Amino acid sequence: MSAIDDAFHGLRQMIASGELQPGQQFPSEAQLCDRLQVSRGSLREGVRMLGALGVIESRHGSGTYVSALEPANIIGALGLTVGLMPLEGLIDMFESRRVLESHATSQAAANMTDAVAAELGGILDALELATEQEEASDLDAQFHERITALAQNATIAELLRVFRSRSRSYQLFDLPAGPDIKAQSDRSHREILTALIARDPATAATAAASHVLQTERWAREHRPVATPGPLPVD
């Protein structure tokens, strides 16, 4: 390994072992260089790499600290790499998304309220009328994110946000088959909402899994090209 790798993995081990706790300030550079047997340059690069992962934070005028290490924040850093994933990788990822969406939706059904049901219904009303890609993308995201929030698991919510953010780079609604795809997607959204309103976790889980599987099949069949902006596939 290079000296930078030594610094990165050494710092990582100090955090993973609990030697450095969440919120704790790092020792001085001199102490860390001596401990890890690396130069100041290599140490700083290792620190920078950990910072990109959301593991540490620099406080102006104070020093470097271990972050709170909250799962949602660490998972959010996955977006840096998941956002580079080509279509084949995204398709493989749909299986994980299917499991998570199913679980989150079943939990949401157990926690459903009349107020949230009305809110979700309003989102779908607007989504079904939407003709602009960007508007449809935003409404689609609102629908799924509101459901995930109701599941009350920040880690799952962040994982799904990362997955969906890459999915939205592959547009399907603008393809020749786009109108039919959107109509089917709108219907599957309604099936999810119906199960949620009925407070039926099992049916809600099945509807959510079917919805994601449907999107996966469309992606396999139509092979959309990635676009720079966040566009929906679900």
Backbone as CSV, one residue per row, in Angstrom:
resi,resn,N_x,N_y,N_z,CA_x,CA_y,CA_z,C_x,C_y,C_z
1,MET,0.839,-1.195,0.000,0.000,0.000,0.000,0.877,1.249,0.000
2,SER,0.316,2.341,-0.520,1.025,3.615,-0.503,0.927,4.232,0.889
3,ALA,1.712,5.281,1.099,1.681,5.976,2.386,0.307,6.608,2.624
4,ILE,-0.325,7.055,1.547,-1.676,7.627,1.687,-2.652,6.551,2.145
5,ASP,-2.527,5.363,1.577,-3.373,4.240,2.008,-3.132,3.926,3.478
6,ASP,-1.878,3.947,3.877,-1.551,3.686,5.283,-2.239,4.703,6.194
7,ALA,-2.188,5.964,5.774,-2.823,7.016,6.574,-4.335,6.831,6.612
8,PHE,-4.926,6.592,5.452,-6.381,6.433,5.360,-6.871,5.259,6.208
9,HIS,-6.252,4.091,6.007,-6.700,2.899,6.723,-6.340,2.962,8.215
10,GLY,-5.236,3.627,8.523,-4.882,3.782,9.928,-5.890,4.634,10.670
11,LEU,-6.278,5.761,10.082,-7.293,6.616,10.694,-8.639,5.893,10.769
12,ARG,-8.943,5.188,9.699,-10.206,4.446,9.663,-10.261,3.412,10.790
13,GLN,-9.152,2.725,11.030,-9.100,1.722,12.086,-9.238,2.362,13.462
14,MET,-8.659,3.527,13.640,-8.773,4.213,14.924,-10.230,4.582,15.218
15,ILE,-10.960,4.927,14.165,-12.381,5.266,14.346,-13.208,4.002,14.526
16,ALA,-12.956,2.990,13.690,-13.742,1.754,13.751,-13.557,1.032,15.085
17,SER,-12.367,1.118,15.651,-12.090,0.427,16.915,-12.659,1.160,18.126
18,GLY,-13.068,2.415,17.895,-13.577,3.211,19.009,-12.508,4.025,19.706
19,GLU,-11.272,3.919,19.234,-10.209,4.726,19.824,-10.515,6.211,19.646
20,LEU,-11.066,6.531,18.488,-11.578,7.875,18.241,-13.101,7.783,18.174
21,GLN,-13.770,8.469,19.076,-15.215,8.375,19.212,-15.924,9.450,18.386
22,PRO,-17.209,9.238,18.049,-17.975,10.280,17.361,-17.903,11.612,18.113
23,GLY,-17.591,12.667,17.395,-17.504,13.994,17.990,-16.165,14.315,18.629
24,GLN,-15.265,13.350,18.692,-13.976,13.564,19.352,-12.999,14.271,18.419
25,GLN,-12.189,15.157,18.986,-11.182,15.851,18.196,-10.004,14.933,17.909
26,PHE,-9.454,15.053,16.708,-8.278,14.279,16.342,-7.068,14.727,17.159
27,PRO,-6.149,13.829,17.424,-4.852,14.241,17.991,-4.140,15.170,17.013
28,SER,-3.058,15.758,17.443,-2.295,16.668,16.572,-1.718,15.909,15.384
29,GLU,-1.385,16.640,14.333,-0.760,16.026,13.163,0.515,15.296,13.545
30,ALA,1.306,15.914,14.400,2.578,15.297,14.788,2.332,13.960,15.473
31,GLN,1.355,13.904,16.339,1.041,12.655,17.040,0.553,11.588,16.070
32,LEU,-0.296,11.989,15.142,-0.835,11.020,14.193,0.233,10.535,13.220
33,CYS,1.072,11.427,12.759,2.152,11.017,11.856,3.072,10.015,12.545
34,ASP,3.362,10.260,13.806,4.211,9.344,14.567,3.504,8.007,14.773
35,ARG,2.245,8.066,15.075,1.469,6.847,15.332,1.335,5.997,14.068
36,LEU,1.071,6.644,12.935,0.811,5.907,11.697,2.040,5.762,10.814
37,GLN,3.124,6.435,11.220,4.382,6.362,10.464,4.193,6.843,9.020
38,VAL,3.584,8.006,8.899,3.376,8.610,7.585,3.780,10.080,7.647
39,SER,3.940,10.699,6.482,4.275,12.117,6.412,3.025,12.966,6.626
40,ARG,3.246,14.249,6.853,2.115,15.162,7.016,1.274,15.219,5.739
41,GLY,1.940,15.192,4.577,1.209,15.228,3.315,0.297,14.020,3.151
42,SER,0.828,12.833,3.469,0.019,11.616,3.353,-1.124,11.632,4.356
43,LEU,-0.840,12.118,5.558,-1.880,12.195,6.577,-3.004,13.118,6.127
44,ARG,-2.657,14.270,5.601,-3.675,15.221,5.176,-4.523,14.663,4.043
45,GLU,-3.886,13.898,3.159,-4.654,13.286,2.069,-5.604,12.224,2.617
46,GLY,-5.133,11.448,3.596,-6.014,10.461,4.233,-7.191,11.121,4.922
47,VAL,-6.925,12.242,5.581,-7.994,13.006,6.235,-8.987,13.516,5.202
48,ARG,-8.460,14.011,4.084,-9.334,14.511,3.025,-10.247,13.409,2.487
49,MET,-9.704,12.214,2.309,-10.487,11.089,1.803,-11.607,10.714,2.781
50,LEU,-11.289,10.713,4.063,-12.314,10.416,5.066,-13.374,11.513,5.107
51,GLY,-12.942,12.755,4.886,-13.895,13.852,4.851,-14.899,13.695,3.728
52,ALA,-14.437,13.214,2.569,-15.333,13.000,1.433,-16.369,11.923,1.726
53,LEU,-16.045,11.030,2.642,-16.970,9.955,3.020,-17.916,10.366,4.149
54,GLY,-17.767,11.580,4.631,-18.638,12.048,5.696,-18.269,11.526,7.069
55,VAL,-17.044,11.019,7.207,-16.619,10.408,8.466,-16.008,11.424,9.412
56,ILE,-15.431,12.478,8.864,-14.807,13.495,9.710,-15.262,14.871,9.257
57,GLU,-15.054,15.855,10.107,-15.400,17.220,9.762,-14.335,18.163,10.305
58,SER,-14.070,19.212,9.547,-13.107,20.224,9.969,-13.863,21.436,10.484
59,ARG,-13.463,21.924,11.631,-14.089,23.097,12.221,-13.083,24.238,12.206
60,HIS,-13.446,25.295,11.539,-12.527,26.423,11.360,-12.071,26.968,12.706
61,GLY,-10.766,27.037,12.851,-10.193,27.589,14.071,-10.184,26.633,15.237
62,SER,-10.665,25.401,15.013,-10.746,24.444,16.124,-9.985,23.159,15.844
63,GLY,-10.101,22.638,14.632,-9.395,21.409,14.305,-10.277,20.410,13.574
64,THR,-9.820,19.179,13.553,-10.519,18.100,12.861,-11.162,17.169,13.871
65,TYR,-12.413,16.811,13.600,-13.176,15.978,14.519,-13.776,14.789,13.780
66,VAL,-13.986,13.712,14.526,-14.793,12.613,14.001,-16.230,13.128,13.910
67,SER,-16.911,12.832,12.829,-18.291,13.282,12.697,-19.186,12.518,13.671
68,ALA,-20.455,12.829,13.676,-21.398,12.126,14.544,-21.577,10.674,14.127
69,LEU,-21.093,10.342,12.920,-21.175,8.973,12.378,-22.615,8.461,12.351
70,GLU,-23.535,9.366,12.048,-24.929,8.952,11.904,-25.077,8.162,10.611
71,PRO,-25.747,7.009,10.664,-25.850,6.153,9.473,-26.356,6.883,8.237
72,ALA,-27.380,7.718,8.407,-27.949,8.406,7.246,-26.921,9.303,6.574
73,ASN,-26.091,9.999,7.365,-25.089,10.891,6.787,-23.995,10.115,6.065
74,ILE,-23.573,9.001,6.644,-22.526,8.196,6.004,-23.040,7.574,4.715
75,ILE,-24.258,7.064,4.764,-24.841,6.459,3.569,-25.012,7.499,2.470
76,GLY,-25.331,8.732,2.869,-25.496,9.783,1.878,-24.258,9.983,1.028
77,ALA,-23.092,9.719,1.598,-21.847,9.853,0.843,-21.750,8.838,-0.289
78,LEU,-22.553,7.767,-0.232,-22.568,6.796,-1.328,-22.988,7.436,-2.642
79,GLY,-23.735,8.529,-2.522,-24.184,9.200,-3.733,-23.047,9.639,-4.623
80,LEU,-21.863,9.880,-4.035,-20.708,10.291,-4.816,-20.293,9.221,-5.816
81,THR,-20.455,7.947,-5.432,-20.056,6.852,-6.320,-21.243,6.230,-7.044
82,VAL,-22.380,6.102,-6.351,-23.568,5.541,-7.007,-23.972,6.416,-8.186
83,GLY,-23.735,7.726,-8.066,-24.068,8.637,-9.154,-23.266,8.409,-10.423
84,LEU,-22.213,7.590,-10.346,-21.404,7.255,-11.519,-21.802,5.916,-12.135
85,MET,-22.720,5.233,-11.513,-23.034,3.862,-11.903,-23.697,3.796,-13.280
86,PRO,-23.212,2.938,-14.175,-23.852,2.772,-15.479,-25.148,1.979,-15.348
87,LEU,-25.874,1.876,-16.437,-27.197,1.249,-16.407,-27.152,-0.175,-15.874
88,GLU,-26.161,-0.961,-16.282,-26.104,-2.347,-15.827,-25.981,-2.427,-14.309
89,GLY,-25.165,-1.556,-13.740,-25.034,-1.537,-12.293,-26.329,-1.121,-11.628
90,LEU,-27.009,-0.141,-12.219,-28.292,0.305,-11.683,-29.314,-0.829,-11.698
91,ILE,-29.350,-1.567,-12.786,-30.296,-2.682,-12.886,-30.013,-3.709,-11.799
92,ASP,-28.751,-4.009,-11.566,-28.401,-4.943,-10.489,-28.867,-4.410,-9.133
93,MET,-28.799,-3.103,-8.968,-29.149,-2.474,-7.704,-30.649,-2.499,-7.421
94,PHE,-31.443,-2.677,-8.476,-32.892,-2.683,-8.295,-33.354,-3.777,-7.331
95,GLU,-32.645,-4.891,-7.288,-33.054,-5.959,-6.376,-32.997,-5.487,-4.929
96,SER,-31.931,-4.776,-4.581,-31.820,-4.226,-3.227,-32.885,-3.175,-2.988
97,ARG,-33.114,-2.342,-3.975,-34.126,-1.308,-3.823,-35.511,-1.925,-3.632
98,ARG,-35.764,-3.004,-4.359,-37.073,-3.661,-4.258,-37.330,-4.126,-2.836
99,VAL,-36.328,-4.715,-2.205,-36.473,-5.191,-0.825,-36.713,-4.027,0.128
100,LEU,-35.937,-2.970,-0.026,-36.046,-1.830,0.879,-37.360,-1.078,0.700
101,GLU,-37.774,-0.864,-0.551,-39.035,-0.172,-0.799,-40.204,-0.978,-0.237
102,SER,-40.136,-2.291,-0.404,-41.202,-3.154,0.104,-41.312,-3.042,1.615
103,HIS,-40.171,-3.118,2.295,-40.179,-3.039,3.753,-40.649,-1.658,4.221
104,ALA,-40.114,-0.616,3.616,-40.477,0.738,4.033,-41.962,1.000,3.824
105,THR,-42.514,0.502,2.728,-43.927,0.744,2.449,-44.821,-0.034,3.402
106,SER,-44.396,-1.226,3.774,-45.189,-1.986,4.756,-45.190,-1.275,6.105
107,GLN,-44.045,-0.713,6.490,-43.983,0.049,7.733,-44.835,1.310,7.650
108,ALA,-44.814,1.947,6.493,-45.621,3.151,6.300,-47.103,2.836,6.430
109,ALA,-47.518,1.667,5.944,-48.931,1.287,6.053,-49.351,1.176,7.510
110,ALA,-48.456,0.661,8.329,-48.764,0.525,9.759,-48.836,1.880,10.454
111,ASN,-48.148,2.879,9.884,-48.102,4.206,10.500,-48.981,5.236,9.791
112,MET,-49.764,4.800,8.825,-50.533,5.715,7.999,-51.551,6.518,8.803
113,THR,-51.701,7.782,8.423,-52.721,8.650,9.014,-53.602,9.200,7.898
114,ASP,-54.770,9.692,8.249,-55.662,10.273,7.243,-55.018,11.487,6.578
115,ALA,-54.281,12.262,7.356,-53.646,13.465,6.809,-52.599,13.107,5.755
116,VAL,-51.795,12.095,6.036,-50.769,11.687,5.063,-51.427,11.062,3.838
117,ALA,-52.479,10.311,4.035,-53.194,9.715,2.903,-53.701,10.805,1.960
118,ALA,-54.247,11.868,2.540,-54.740,12.973,1.719,-53.585,13.660,0.995
119,GLU,-52.481,13.824,1.685,-51.298,14.442,1.071,-50.793,13.616,-0.104
120,LEU,-50.684,12.304,0.088,-50.219,11.425,-0.984,-51.194,11.418,-2.155
121,GLY,-52.475,11.457,-1.845,-53.463,11.502,-2.909,-53.321,12.765,-3.745
122,GLY,-53.056,13.889,-3.094,-52.851,15.135,-3.819,-51.624,15.100,-4.704
123,ILE,-50.557,14.470,-4.210,-49.337,14.335,-5.014,-49.619,13.519,-6.277
124,LEU,-50.360,12.418,-6.117,-50.655,11.572,-7.281,-51.602,12.263,-8.251
125,ASP,-52.537,13.038,-7.736,-53.415,13.802,-8.629,-52.583,14.699,-9.537
126,ALA,-51.634,15.403,-8.939,-50.777,16.294,-9.715,-49.854,15.520,-10.648
127,LEU,-49.339,14.395,-10.181,-48.431,13.588,-10.998,-49.135,13.045,-12.234
128,GLU,-50.348,12.614,-12.069,-51.091,12.055,-13.207,-51.401,13.108,-14.270
129,LEU,-51.475,14.370,-13.856,-51.736,15.458,-14.799,-50.452,16.045,-15.377
130,ALA,-49.321,15.719,-14.776,-48.056,16.324,-15.192,-47.651,15.867,-16.587
131,THR,-47.216,16.817,-17.382,-46.725,16.500,-18.726,-45.252,16.865,-18.897
132,GLU,-44.736,17.733,-18.034,-43.331,18.111,-18.098,-42.498,17.121,-17.301
133,GLN,-41.381,16.718,-17.888,-40.541,15.698,-17.279,-40.052,16.101,-15.885
134,GLU,-39.597,17.342,-15.753,-39.044,17.787,-14.477,-40.117,17.807,-13.389
135,GLU,-41.306,18.267,-13.743,-42.397,18.291,-12.768,-42.770,16.879,-12.336
136,ALA,-42.875,15.968,-13.298,-43.207,14.580,-12.978,-42.138,13.962,-12.088
137,SER,-40.876,14.282,-12.374,-39.773,13.760,-11.575,-39.891,14.208,-10.131
138,ASP,-40.162,15.495,-9.939,-40.252,16.029,-8.580,-41.423,15.410,-7.812
139,LEU,-42.568,15.288,-8.469,-43.755,14.737,-7.808,-43.567,13.256,-7.486
140,ASP,-42.956,12.533,-8.414,-42.680,11.115,-8.177,-41.790,10.953,-6.950
141,ALA,-40.739,11.770,-6.875,-39.829,11.706,-5.727,-40.559,12.057,-4.432
142,GLN,-41.405,13.079,-4.481,-42.164,13.464,-3.282,-43.023,12.316,-2.773
143,PHE,-43.663,11.619,-3.684,-44.536,10.507,-3.297,-43.749,9.428,-2.561
144,HIS,-42.658,8.983,-3.166,-41.885,7.898,-2.558,-41.180,8.339,-1.273
145,GLU,-40.660,9.559,-1.269,-39.945,10.025,-0.084,-40.886,10.245,1.098
146,ARG,-42.118,10.663,0.807,-43.085,10.843,1.899,-43.431,9.500,2.520
147,ILE,-43.572,8.483,1.685,-43.847,7.137,2.197,-42.681,6.635,3.031
148,THR,-41.473,6.801,2.516,-40.292,6.333,3.240,-40.143,7.040,4.575
149,ALA,-40.435,8.326,4.598,-40.350,9.068,5.858,-41.324,8.505,6.886
150,LEU,-42.478,8.072,6.419,-43.490,7.529,7.326,-43.036,6.205,7.937
151,ALA,-42.088,5.533,7.275,-41.560,4.275,7.815,-40.683,4.505,9.033
152,GLN,-40.213,5.739,9.209,-39.471,6.148,10.401,-38.156,5.397,10.602
153,ASN,-37.427,5.208,9.499,-36.092,4.627,9.563,-35.180,5.468,8.686
154,ALA,-34.394,6.334,9.317,-33.577,7.295,8.576,-32.534,6.613,7.689
155,THR,-32.023,5.468,8.124,-31.000,4.776,7.335,-31.587,4.242,6.033
156,ILE,-32.741,3.581,6.126,-33.394,3.075,4.917,-33.801,4.231,4.015
157,ALA,-34.307,5.295,4.606,-34.723,6.447,3.816,-33.554,7.013,3.016
158,GLU,-32.385,7.089,3.631,-31.221,7.647,2.937,-30.711,6.694,1.860
159,LEU,-30.704,5.403,2.141,-30.312,4.429,1.115,-31.203,4.545,-0.110
160,LEU,-32.506,4.624,0.122,-33.429,4.715,-1.000,-33.281,6.044,-1.733
161,ARG,-32.994,7.103,-1.004,-32.774,8.389,-1.662,-31.573,8.310,-2.605
162,VAL,-30.509,7.662,-2.159,-29.317,7.506,-2.997,-29.641,6.668,-4.222
163,PHE,-30.338,5.544,-4.027,-30.696,4.684,-5.154,-31.553,5.439,-6.166
164,ARG,-32.570,6.143,-5.656,-33.487,6.833,-6.557,-32.794,7.973,-7.298
165,SER,-31.846,8.621,-6.642,-31.179,9.749,-7.284,-30.480,9.308,-8.562
166,ARG,-29.899,8.106,-8.563,-29.266,7.606,-9.781,-30.319,7.116,-10.770
167,SER,-31.365,6.486,-10.272,-32.428,6.005,-11.154,-33.012,7.150,-11.983
168,ARG,-33.127,8.315,-11.362,-33.754,9.448,-12.030,-32.902,10.020,-13.153
169,SER,-31.681,9.549,-13.283,-30.833,9.990,-14.397,-31.179,9.261,-15.689
170,TYR,-31.981,8.214,-15.580,-32.335,7.413,-16.753,-33.815,7.625,-17.062
171,GLN,-34.100,8.456,-18.056,-35.480,8.800,-18.346,-36.149,7.726,-19.197
172,LEU,-37.389,7.427,-18.844,-38.197,6.478,-19.608,-39.424,7.152,-20.211
173,PHE,-39.934,8.174,-19.529,-41.189,8.775,-19.982,-41.047,9.519,-21.300
174,ASP,-39.824,9.898,-21.697,-39.613,10.593,-22.971,-39.339,9.646,-24.131
175,LEU,-39.272,8.351,-23.852,-39.082,7.363,-24.919,-40.357,7.217,-25.745
176,PRO,-40.300,6.600,-26.920,-41.524,6.386,-27.703,-42.628,5.684,-26.904
177,ALA,-42.226,4.770,-26.028,-43.217,4.066,-25.203,-43.543,4.832,-23.922
178,GLY,-43.001,6.045,-23.786,-43.141,6.816,-22.559,-44.557,7.000,-22.049
179,PRO,-45.515,7.396,-22.904,-46.886,7.577,-22.411,-47.481,6.318,-21.786
180,ASP,-47.253,5.165,-22.409,-47.764,3.912,-21.844,-47.052,3.579,-20.534
181,ILE,-45.745,3.814,-20.504,-44.974,3.550,-19.288,-45.489,4.424,-18.144
182,LYS,-45.718,5.704,-18.432,-46.193,6.602,-17.378,-47.582,6.193,-16.895
183,ALA,-48.445,5.799,-17.819,-49.800,5.386,-17.426,-49.746,4.170,-16.502
184,GLN,-48.887,3.210,-16.823,-48.743,2.035,-15.965,-48.133,2.408,-14.615
185,SER,-47.168,3.315,-14.651,-46.548,3.761,-13.413,-47.566,4.474,-12.529
186,ASP,-48.401,5.314,-13.130,-49.442,6.007,-12.375,-50.385,5.005,-11.712
187,ARG,-50.733,3.953,-12.446,-51.640,2.942,-11.875,-50.988,2.207,-10.701
188,SER,-49.712,1.907,-10.837,-49.048,1.188,-9.744,-48.874,2.079,-8.513
189,HIS,-48.705,3.383,-8.731,-48.688,4.312,-7.604,-50.026,4.280,-6.857
190,ARG,-51.110,4.249,-7.622,-52.434,4.204,-7.010,-52.641,2.908,-6.223
191,GLU,-52.100,1.818,-6.716,-52.208,0.544,-5.990,-51.482,0.632,-4.652
192,ILE,-50.328,1.271,-4.665,-49.588,1.462,-3.411,-50.410,2.301,-2.439
193,LEU,-50.964,3.412,-2.934,-51.734,4.296,-2.063,-52.972,3.602,-1.520
194,THR,-53.637,2.811,-2.340,-54.831,2.085,-1.878,-54.492,1.166,-0.719
195,ALA,-53.368,0.467,-0.830,-52.945,-0.434,0.251,-52.581,0.349,1.505
196,LEU,-51.963,1.510,1.321,-51.602,2.336,2.465,-52.854,2.851,3.181
197,ILE,-53.820,3.312,2.423,-55.051,3.822,3.013,-55.786,2.725,3.775
198,ALA,-55.689,1.491,3.263,-56.325,0.353,3.926,-55.551,-0.107,5.153
199,ARG,-54.389,0.525,5.405,-53.511,0.122,6.517,-53.183,-1.368,6.428
200,ASP,-52.848,-1.806,5.213,-52.583,-3.219,4.940,-51.096,-3.389,4.610
201,PRO,-50.242,-3.680,5.595,-48.801,-3.764,5.347,-48.411,-4.795,4.294
202,ALA,-49.039,-5.963,4.301,-48.653,-7.018,3.361,-48.952,-6.608,1.921
203,THR,-50.145,-6.083,1.693,-50.504,-5.661,0.339,-49.661,-4.472,-0.098
204,ALA,-49.386,-3.564,0.829,-48.551,-2.410,0.506,-47.150,-2.851,0.102
205,ALA,-46.591,-3.821,0.824,-45.264,-4.332,0.503,-45.238,-4.951,-0.882
206,THR,-46.259,-5.738,-1.196,-46.341,-6.380,-2.514,-46.469,-5.347,-3.624
207,ALA,-47.300,-4.325,-3.400,-47.500,-3.296,-4.416,-46.207,-2.524,-4.674
208,ALA,-45.477,-2.216,-3.611,-44.219,-1.491,-3.769,-43.176,-2.334,-4.497
209,ALA,-43.071,-3.606,-4.129,-42.111,-4.492,-4.794,-42.442,-4.640,-6.271
210,SER,-43.731,-4.768,-6.585,-44.153,-4.904,-7.980,-43.828,-3.641,-8.774
211,HIS,-43.987,-2.506,-8.135,-43.708,-1.226,-8.789,-42.230,-1.112,-9.163
212,VAL,-41.356,-1.466,-8.239,-39.916,-1.386,-8.521,-39.515,-2.431,-9.560
213,LEU,-40.081,-3.629,-9.469,-39.780,-4.672,-10.450,-40.217,-4.242,-11.849
214,GLN,-41.356,-3.590,-11.920,-41.851,-3.080,-13.194,-40.862,-2.085,-13.795
215,THR,-40.346,-1.198,-12.961,-39.368,-0.218,-13.431,-38.087,-0.902,-13.896
216,GLU,-37.662,-1.920,-13.164,-36.468,-2.675,-13.554,-36.660,-3.304,-14.929
217,ARG,-37.822,-3.879,-15.163,-38.089,-4.513,-16.461,-38.091,-3.494,-17.588
218,TRP,-38.652,-2.311,-17.328,-38.620,-1.265,-18.346,-37.190,-0.858,-18.663
219,ALA,-36.364,-0.732,-17.627,-34.973,-0.341,-17.838,-34.232,-1.390,-18.672
220,ARG,-34.487,-2.656,-18.392,-33.853,-3.730,-19.161,-34.303,-3.708,-20.619
221,GLU,-35.584,-3.459,-20.819,-36.152,-3.531,-22.169,-35.778,-2.326,-23.018
222,HIS,-35.860,-1.139,-22.456,-35.714,0.082,-23.245,-34.316,0.687,-23.211
223,ARG,-33.472,0.274,-22.268,-32.079,0.718,-22.192,-31.954,2.239,-22.319
224,PRO,-32.569,3.004,-21.425,-32.479,4.459,-21.523,-31.044,4.947,-21.340
225,VAL,-30.770,6.109,-21.883,-29.444,6.729,-21.783,-29.461,7.703,-20.620
226,ALA,-28.377,7.731,-19.863,-28.294,8.638,-18.713,-28.297,10.098,-19.187
227,THR,-28.940,10.942,-18.416,-28.985,12.367,-18.702,-28.345,13.120,-17.546
228,PRO,-27.901,14.341,-17.778,-27.256,15.098,-16.697,-28.184,15.425,-15.540
229,GLY,-29.448,15.645,-15.806,-30.381,16.067,-14.770,-31.059,14.894,-14.101
230,PRO,-31.716,15.136,-12.939,-32.429,14.081,-12.204,-33.774,13.791,-12.840
231,LEU,-33.840,12.757,-13.649,-35.086,12.402,-14.318,-35.612,11.078,-13.785
232,PRO,-36.925,10.885,-13.757,-37.490,9.707,-13.089,-37.500,8.478,-13.967
233,VAL,-37.395,7.314,-13.357,-37.691,6.056,-14.036,-38.804,5.340,-13.302
234,ASP,-39.264,5.862,-12.198,-40.288,5.148,-11.456,-41.508,6.024,-11.243
